[in-house]
Amino acid sequence: MSVKECGNHGKYRRKIFRRIIAGILIFILIVLITILLIWAILRPSKPRFILQDTTVYAFNASTPNLLTSNFQVTLSSRNPNDRIGIYYDRLDVYATYKNQQITLRTSIPPTYQGHKEINVWSPFVNGNSVPIAPEYSSSLESDQSAGSVFLMIKIDGRVRWKVGTFITGRYHLYVRCPAFITFGSKSNGVSVGENAIKYQFVTRCSVSV
């Protein structure tokens, strides 16, 4: 084979390779455009969460810089979409006081939520002798003595959207639910057992994805 023929053969191979690469890129571009169009047409809405109630089994801030607590919270989630399902791959629930976490994280089992469906969960969140920053510890004790403590029930998770047979990648889900816990003569809770007080909220939570 002559040098000229070898050079032409090399150019032909490079030309075929470029065409293959161009075809792959065009295919990827078409797929991405199709996904964006479907997404724009369907306009997915984020799920809606509601804190329905909180049952307090223990809340003891009498030891300086330490808090022992035990709650059971009832949370509901509604999928407002007509054509989009939601995979909840991970949901961790916990309580905070002035942005400081005061309980351990409790995981809710992964689940799928169909169109317009509602899911209800009632996990326990608790913490035994959880360290509290000194400035928050004194504030927490004062709030409890005054008769009310403002807590935030939080959910951190990962979700995926399902459109037909297409499933998206994972998105980070943030849910924040305010909860007022009252004590003593100011308590508006209902006794549901020995040392257990239930508070009805039906409070809409803030949700970001």
C-alpha positions, 0 to 999 in steps of 0.5 A: 500500500502506498503512502498516499493510500494509507493517508486517505484511509486514515482521513476516512477513518477520522471522518467516520469517527467525527460523524459518529461523535456528531450523531451521538451529540445530536441524539443527546441534544434531542433527548434533552430538548424532549425532556425539557419540553415535557417538563415545561408542559407538565409543570411539576409542583413540589409536594405539600406537607402538613404537620397535623399533630405532635404528641409530647412524651418527654421534655426535660430541660432542667439539667443545664446544657442538656435536653431530653425529649421524646415526640411523636409527630404526624405528617402528611404529604400530598402530591398535587400533580396530575401526571407526575409521581414522586419517589421519596428515596430518603426522608429524615425527620428531626426537631430543632430549637433556634436552628440547633438540632435537639433530637436524633434523626428518624428515617421514614421508609422509602415510598412512592407517591402517585398522582394526587395521592396523600401519604401520612407518617407518624414517626417518633423523634427523640434525644436523650441528654442532647448537648445544648449550647449554653445560650440556647439552654438558658433560653429554652429553660426560660421558655418552658418556665414561661409556658411555651416553646417554639420548635421546628420539625424538619425533614431532609430528604431525597426525591425523584420525579416520575413522568410516564416511564421516565424517572429523573435524578435525585433532588434534595427536599427541605421541609420546615414545620413550625410547632408551638409546645405549651406547658402548665396552665397555658397548655392547649394539649390533650392528655392521651396517656400517662405523661403524654400530651397531644397538640393538634396543629394542622400547620402547613409546612414550607417546602423547597426542592 
